[in-house]
């Protein structure tokens, strides 16, 4: 079966099933009174409490739809193992994040401190780094690739040989920690995180289609088909969750945000190490992440502590921009940068990321001057 036809079959199935999943999750959250507390937030006092932690719908959808991939997609054993790894890690991340969401609304006695979340992110990167999903090479500016798996150690554990590629593990951990926090830092304006995550998934789907049409090697063809199949499941549910988040009918919580970050980071690697392409879509918030962390350290603050002063969307609010206007700016720039990255060579992507950094810093400087006035 053509991967394009396969994509649309799975996509349409997900498009039909996604609203049913959302209704089911919403019903259960309401039934057990797992609602947020909008009266605690100045900008949210106008609305009624909404089901909280609805981002759990993303992993639920993946679990429900993934058997179709095992039954009909006919993937290699390697890709089936990758899918199992994604599902297992996704389930663990979603459960821990959902517990954290319940603590946020006072429904859980278990707390997940920031240090635990950071260690969890490092753990995810380490686990992925030990598997076939790891970042094993980087593209060279002048063409070709730079292998990262030249240095490794072999450990014999109860008769089982474990090969540890040190540089890929380090690079993979760094990638996951940066993406987790960049995506998490964007989660304030309703629909912002889900919207640009949806854009990221669409860009990755376009990239997978491009690779399928241009790279005829068996490994690339199968990899592209695998990526398109997963994205066919994710894109519809992400679209519905974006709309629900904007209208505040459902509140996603960390259980959604963390899963989004994990999927973006993982699928970018599976797409053939297209880290630069994912970085282009996430560019505004990757630079914002670096800016916020630096600003907090310079102000002798905890770099991982949440605040309402440093983030890009807060600075845009200081220009008296509305939430729809902020979403439009982020969506538009993310789309432009993402589409451009699909067709640019490695050096072009580096130049593009420099432009993204300049745009973000320019916005920051303008906003700082406005604030001082």
N, C-alpha and C positions, 0 to 999 in steps of 0.2 A: 504494500500500500504506500502511495506517495506520502511523504511526511507532511506535505501541505494539507492533503485531504485528512490525514490522521489528526493534524493540529485542529482543523475546523470541527471534526467530529467530537473531539475531547472538549474543545472550546465551547461548542453549543451545549453539550451535556453539562458543563460547569456553569454556563450561563443560566440554565434552567434550574439546576440543583442549588446554586448559591443562595438565592432568596429563601429557599426552604430551610437551609442550614441557619441562616441569620434569624429567621423567625423562631426556630427551635431554640437556639442559644438565648435569644432575647426573652422567650417565654420562661426558660429555666432560671435566668438571672432575676427576672421579676418575681417568679414564684418564691424564690428563696431570699427575696429582698436584698439582692446584691446590687444596690444602687449607689450612684455617686452622691456627693454633697456639694451642690453648686453654690449654696449660700456662703461657703468658705472663700469663694473667689469673686472678686469685685466685678469682673467682666461676665460672670456666669449667673449672677443672682436672679436674673429675669426668668430663668427657665425652671421647669420641674426636674426632679432627680431622674436620671436615665440609667439603664442597665450598664454596669461597669465591668470592664474586663472582657468586652465582646470580641477583642482581638483574638481570643482563643478560637474563634471560628475559622481562622486561617489554617491551623494545624488540623482541625476537625475535617475541613474540606479536603486537605491533602490525604488524610487517612482514609476517608471514604472513597476518594477517586483513584488512589494509587493502585488498588487491585486491578483496575482496568489496564494499567500499564504493564503489570506482570502477565496478564492473561492475553492481551492482544498486541502489545507493542513489539514483542519479540526482540528484546534487547540482549546484548551479550551478558555473560555472567558478571563481568567487571562493572558494567553500568547498573545491573540489578543490585550489586553490592553497594554501589554509590547511593542508589535510591534508598536502600535500607539504612545506610549511615545517616542520610539527610533526615529520614523519618524519625529515627531513634533520638538523634540530637534535638530535632525539632520538638519532639514530645517532652523531653527533659527540660528544655528551655521554656516551653510554654507552661509547664506545671510550676516550675520555680517562679516564673514571672507572674503567673496567676495568683500564687500565694502572696507575692509581694503586692499585687493589686488589691487583694482582700485585706491586707494590712493597711493599705492606703485609706480604705473606706471603713476601717475599724471592724472588719469581719473575721480577722485572723489574729491569733496570738503569736504566730510565727513572724519574725521580722527578717528581712533580707538586707543586711547592711551593705553600703556601697562597696566595701572591700570584698565582700562575698560575690557581688555582681562582677567586679573586676576579675577576680580569680576564676569565675565561671567563664568569662570571655576568653581569658588566657587558656583555660582548659579546653574550650571549644577549638581554638586555634591550634593547640598542641595535638588534639585528637585528629583533626583534619590533616595536620602536618605529617602525621604518622601513616596516613592512608594514601591511596592513589589519587585523592582529590587535591593534594598539596600543590603549592606554587613551586614547580620544579625548574622553571626557567623564566628569564625576562627577555623582552625584545631589545635588540641593540639599536642605538640611535642611527647607525649607518647601515642597518639591515642585518638580518640574521638574528640568532638568539644567543643569550648568555646562559649556559647551564648552571644550575645552582646545587646540583646533587653530586658534586665531585667529592665532597668530604662527608664521610659517613662512618658509623660504627656498627658492629654486629654484636648483639647480645644473645646469649643462649639461655632462654628461660624455660626450664623444665622440658627440655628437648625441642622447644620452639624457637626458631631464629627470628629475632626482631632487628630489622635494619633501620637505623635512625639516621636520617639525612639532616644534619644540623642546620645548615643555612636555610633550606626550605621550611623547616619548622619555625625558625626565628622569623622569617619573612611572613609566613602564614599567620603566626600569632600577632605580629604587628598589624597586618592587614585587618584581621578580625577586630582587634581592640579599637582601631581607628574607626572602622565602619560602624561598629556597635555604638560607639559614643557619638559619632557625627549624626547618625540617624536619631539617636535618643535625644540629643540636644535640640533637635528641630521640633520636638513634640510639645507644642503649646498652642499655636494657632490651629483651630479646628480644620481637619482635612489636609493640613500642610504636609505632614509626614507621609500620609497615605497617598496623597496626590503625586508627590515627586517619586515615591516608591513605585507607583503605577507607571509613571513615565520611565523609570529605570527598567522595569520588566518589559515594557514595550520596545525600548531601545535594544535590550538583550535579545528579544525575539527577532527583531529586524536584523541584528548582527548574526544570529544563528541561521536565519534564512540566507543571508548574504554568503556565509561560509559554506552552506550546503550547495549553493549554486556555483560557487567559484572554486572550492577545494573538493576535488573528486576522489581523494584518498578514502579508503574504507573507514578508517578510524574517525576522520573528520565528519564524514557523512553520518555515521551512527551517532557521534557525539552531538551533532546539530539536531538530529531527530529526537534524541533524548532530551535535550534542552527545550526544544519546542513543545514537547509533550508536557513537561512540568509547567512551563509557562502558560500553556493552554488551560491548565487547572487554576493557576494562581491569578492570572489577569482578571477574569470575571469577578471572583470573590473580592479582590482588592478594589475593583471599581465600585462594587456595591458598598463595601466598607468605607470607602472614601466619601460617598454620598451620605451615608448614615452618620459619619463623623462630622461632616460639615453642618448637617441639620441638627446635630446633637441628639438624635434619636437613640444612638448607641455611643458609649464611650469606650474607646479601644483599650486603653491602659497599656502597661508595659508588656503584657502577654501578646499584644499585637506588634508593638514597636520593635521588640527584641527579635521576634520571628521575622519581621520584614528585613531587619539588618542582617540576620543570619542567611536568609535566602539571597539577598543581593550579593553579599560577600561570596557565598558558595557558588552561585550560578555564574558569577563573573569568572571564577576560576575554571569551572567546568566548560565555559565557552571558549576555552583555549588560552586561559591566562589573560583574558581581556580586562586586566585591572585598570589600565589607563582609560578605557571606555567608560567603565563604571565610575571611575574617579571624576570624569568629565560631567556626568549627570549629577553626582553628589558634590561636585566641586565647591559650590557656595557654602555648603555645610561642613565640608572637610576643612576648608580655610577658616570657617567660623569656629570649628572645633579647636584648631591651633591657636586662633586669636583669643578665644575664651580662656583656654588653659593658661596661655602666656599671661593674660591680663590678671588672672586670679593669683598666679604665682608672684607676679610683680607687686601685687597688693597684699601679699602675705596671707592669702586666703587658701582654703582647701580647694585644690584644682578640680575635685570631683563633686563639690558641693553645689547644689542647684541654686540659682538665683534668677532675678528678673531684671537684670541690668545689662549684661554683656552680650547676650545672644542676638543674632542678626535680626530676628523678627521683633524683638523688643526695641532695637535701635530704629527699625523701620516705623514702629508705632510712634516713636518720638517725632517723626515727620508728619504725624497725624494721618497716616495712611490707614485705611480700613482693613479689616481682615480679608475681604475678597480681593482688595488691591494687592495685599502682601502675597496672597496665594498666587495671583496672576503673575507677579514679578518672578517668584520662585519657579512656578511651573514653566513660564515662558523661557527664562534663562536656562533652566535645566534641559528643556526640550531642544533648544538651539545648540547648546554645548554637546548634548548627547548625539544628536543627528550629525553634527560636524565630526565628532570623534569616530563615527562608523566608517567614514570615507577618508580619514586622514592617516598618513603613515605615522610611525612612532615619533619622529621629530616634530611632526605637525601637532600631535597630541600633547607633547611637552610644551610647545608654544601656546596651545590652547589653554592648558592648565595655568600657564603664567598669566594669560589674559584673564582667566577666572579669578586668580589671586588678586590681580590689579583691580578688577571690578569690585571685588569684595572689600579690599582695603580702601578703595575710593569711596565706596558707600560708607564705610566706617568713619573715614576722615570727615566727610560731609556731615554725617550724623553727629559726630563729636562737636563740630563747630556750631551746629544748630542747637545742641544741648547747652553749650556754654552761653549762647545768646539768651 
